[in-house]
Amino acid sequence: MSSWIWAVVLLAAVWAAHWGAEHLATPLKKLRKQWGFSVAAGGALIGVAAASPEIGINITSAVTGVGDIGLGTMFGSNVIAIPLMVITAYIATRHLKKKNADKDHKEHLAEHLLKVDSTAVTVQAIPYLVIVAVVAILTVPPQWRGLQPIDGWVMLGMYLIYLTQALFRGRKDSENVEWKKNEVWLALAGLVALGVGAFFTVRATENIVSALGMSKVVGGLFITAPMAALPEIFATWSVAKSGQITSGVTSVIGDHATTLTIAFFPLAMVGLPVSNFPLFATVLSFVGLVGILYAAFIHWGGKDNKDGFHRWQVATLGAVLLVYLAVVLFGVLNVFSGGSGTGN
């Protein structure tokens, strides 16, 4: 099968996986309201569904012996998704319909501010940065380099701590929620679509990188990860346009905190060495950098205790993404000079 056909398969598979994830997200959103979790904490809960395509991809990668695809997807998605979701939300909220805008929206527009609830820093961003730091401690030192089974158990424990603190901080009164039978059936169909989509995402990436002569980890970084981010971008646009700005901006952190913990687990269980350490260290450094900027910009973004992202801060996140691409492609991989962009 030619590479362009596998590219079509990849696109269809990613969309199938995210279709499944969306239908898992609906019951979780209702649970958030029924149990009285805060909006920012809800991002952590919904992150389970949002990250389920990456979890499925990593399980498939581990089982089929191509863990580098999952590794590249896991870390690559963490770098590119956070800047892209903030940029998407900022653009989407510049022209909110009156019914979706709060009373201060015009003022935020004049200040070029993307207003985000300040609890996103303590409930989401700081715990996410702790997770990134633990990943670095477990995988970067020479004596521990790579992903090992004990690392997987540690990160699974980190996820449980992260989820618990997110859900039980800032709880509110519960709401009455109506459950429909078709939502349950759609959730079950979503699980099936998720599994099928994850399998064919890995198979398509494996065949594309083989045809192009790329390494599997590079395929995960620059093929699967960007493709996996596309449905997230559309979802963030839709949520932000509806006026749920904090949910639209914070769900990406819940998603990728889950990716670095639960999706980390299957790769660690099979024991995955780091074959290109300069590439791994560079990508992990940018994972930490975008997380730090995300937290700092929300906290200091606005004026007069208005938390969020100013226009120049949104632009800075976009610039960091461009720098990341330049450093990895032209520096570490040196792809246009016959560098390490090829091979396994």
N, C-alpha and C positions, 0 to 999 in steps of 0.2 A: 504494500500500500504506500503510495507516494506521500511525501511530507505535507503537502497542502491538504490532502484528505485527512491526515491525522490532526492538522490544525483545526479543521472543521469539527472533528470529533472532540478535540480539546475544548473548543468554545461551547459545544452542546453539553459536554460533561460538566463543565464548571457551572453552567446555568442550571443544570439538573440538580447539582449538589446544593446550590444556593436556593433553588425553589423549595427543596426539601427543608432546608434550614429555616426559611421564612415561615413555613407551616408548623415548625416546631416552636418558633418564636411566639406565635399567637397565644398558645396556652400559657407560656411563661409570663407574657405581659399581663394576662389576667390574674395569674398567681401573685404577681407583684402588687396589684391593686387589692386583691382579696386579703393578702397578708399584711398590707400596710407598709410596704417597703418604700423608701424614698426614691425620687426619680434617679438620682445618681447611683444609688444602690441597685436600682433596677437594671442599670447598664451592666452590672456584674452578672446578674441573673440571666439577662437576655444574651450576654456574651457567650453563654454555654451553647445556645443555638447558633449564634453568629459564627462561632469558631468551629462548629461541627464539620464544615467542609474540610478545613485544615486537619482536624482530628481524623476524619475518614481518609484523607490523602496520606497522612503519616502512618496510619495502621496498614493501609494497602502497600505503601512503600516498604515498610518493615517486613511484612509477610512475603512480599515478592522479591526481596533481596535488592531493592534499589533505594535504600534509605537516604542516599545523598539528595534525591529529588525532594523528599520530605524535608530534609534539613535545610536545603536552599529555600524552599517555599516558606517554612516556618520563620526563619530569620529575615528573609527578604520582605515578606508581607508586613513584618513589624516596622521596618524602616519606611516603606512607601505609604502604608495605609494611613498613619497618623497625620502627616502633612496633607495628604489628598483629602481626607475627610474634613479637616478644618477648613481648607480652601473651598471645598464643595459647600459646606454649611454657610460660610461667609457669603459666597455668591448667592446662594439660595435665599438668604434672609435680607438681601438688599431690596427686594420688592415683594414683601409679604402682603397678602390680602388683608384688608382691614379686620376681618373677622378672626384672623389668625395672629394678629399683632397685639401685644400688650400695650398698656397706656404709655410706657416709656420708649416704645420702639422708635418713634420719630427722633427722639433725643439721641438714641443709640446710633441711628443712621447719620445724624449730623456729626457725631463723634467718631464715625467710622469704626464702631465697636461691635463685635460679636459677643453679646452678653451670655455668660455661662455661669450657672450656680457655683458658688465658691466651694461647696462641699465636694465638687469633682476633684479637687486637689487632694484632700485628706482621705476621701473614701476610695478614689480610683487611682490617681496619678502617683502618689507617694508609695502605696503598696505595690503598684506596677514596677516602679523603679527598684524596690527591694527585690522583687522577683528577678529582674534583669541582673542585679548585683549577685544574687545567689547563682544564677546560671553561669556568670563569669567565673565565680569562685570554683564551681564544680568542673568547668570545662577548659579553662585557660592555663592554669599551672601545669608545667611539664609532667609532673608525676600523676596528674589526674586528667590529662588532656583527652578529649573525646567524650562520648556519651556512654555511660555504663549503667547497669541495672540499678545500682544503689542511687545514682543520680535521679533516675526515674521516680523512685519512691520518695526521695527528698522533695522533688518538684510537685509530686502529687500531694504531699503534706502541705507544701506552700500554697497550693490552690485552695485546699480546705480552709486554711487560715485566712487567705484573702477573701474567699466567699463569705465566711462567717462574719468577719469584721465589716464587710460591705453591707450585708443584709441587716445586721442588727444595730447599725448606727443610724440615727435619725429616723427611726420608725414612726409611722403616723397611724391614725385610725384606719381600720380596714374598711373596704368598700364592698357593697353587694355586687356580685358579678354573675351574669347569666352565662351558663355553659350550654353549648349546642352540640348535638351528636355529630354533625358534619365536621366540626373542628377536630374531633377525636379521629375520625376517619382520614381527614386530611393530614393530621400529624403522623398517622401510621404510613400513609402514602409518601409523606415527606421522608420518613426513615428509609423507605425502599429507594426513593430517588436519590437520597444522599449516598447510600451505599453504592449504587450503580454509577452515579456521577463521580464519586471518589475513585473507583476502580479505573474507569476509562480516562480520568484526568491523568493518573499516573502512567497508564499504558500509552496514552497519546504523547505525553512529555518524553517518555523513554524512547519512543520511536523518532520523535522530532530531533532530539539531541543526538541520537545515533546518526540520523541522516545529515545533520549539520556538522558533525564532528566535535560537538561540545561535550564538556564534562557534565555529569548528571546534576551536580550541585549548582552549576551555572544555569542549567535549564530550569531548576527550581527557583533560582533567584530572579531570572529575567524573562521566563516564559510563564511558568505556573503562577508565581506570586502576583504579577500584574494582572493576569487574567482573573485570578481569584478576587482581586480588589474591585473589579468592575461592578459586580452586583452590589457590593457594599456602597460604592459611590452613588448609585441610583437610589439605594435605600436611604442613605443619609440625606440626599437631596429631597426626597419625598417627606421624610420626617421633619427636617428643618423647615420646609415650606409650609408644613401644617402648624408651625408655631412651637413645636416641641424641640426647642433649640438645644437645651442641655442634654436631652436624651440623644439627639442626633450627633452631638459632639462627643459625648462620654461613652457611648456604646462601643466605640472603636477601642477604647482602653480595656473595657471588660472583655471584648473579643480577643485582644492580643495578650492579655494576662492569661486567659484560658489557653491560648495557643502555646505560650511558653511553659505551660505547666502540664495540662492534660495531653495536649498534642505532642509534648516532649516525651511523655511516658512510653509509647510504643517504640520509638526510635532507641531510647535508652535500654529497653528490655532486650533488644537484639544485639546491643553493644556496637556502637557506630564510631569508628575512628575519624579524626579530622584529617583529611588527606591534604588539604591546602590551608595550613594554619594562618598565613598572612591574610588570605581572603576571609577566613572565619573571624579573625580578630578585628579586621576592619569593619565588617558588617555588624558584628556585635557592638563595636564602639558607636556606630551610628544608631543602633537600636537604643542605646543609653542616651545618646545626645538628643534625639527627637523626643524621648520621654521627659528629659530634664527641661527642655524648652517648652514643651506642652504645659508642664506644671507651673513653671515660672511665668509664662505668658498669661495663663488664666489668673494667677494671683496678682500680678502687677499690670495686667492689660489695661484696665480702665482707670478712670479718675474718680475721686470721692467714693472710694469703697465699691466701685462697680467692677466686678471681676469679669474677665473675658479676654478676647483677643482684639487688639487694635490692628488696623490695616497693615501697618509696617511689620507687625509680628506675624501676621498671616503670610505676608510676602517673604519674611525671613525663613519660615518653615519650608516654603516652596524652594527658596534658594538652597537650603540645606539638602533637600532632595536632589537638586541638580548637582551639587558638589559631591554627594554620595555616588551618583552615577558616574561622574567624571573620575573620581578617585578609584573606584572599582574597575571601571572599563579601561581607562587609560593608564592607571597607575599599577594596581595589583595584578590585573589580568593582562594588561598590555595587549589587548586583542588584535590591534591593527599592526602589531609588530611580531606576530607569531609567538606571543607569550603563553601564559598558562591557561588560556581560555579553552584549550582542548584537552582531551584525555579524560581518564576516569578520576 
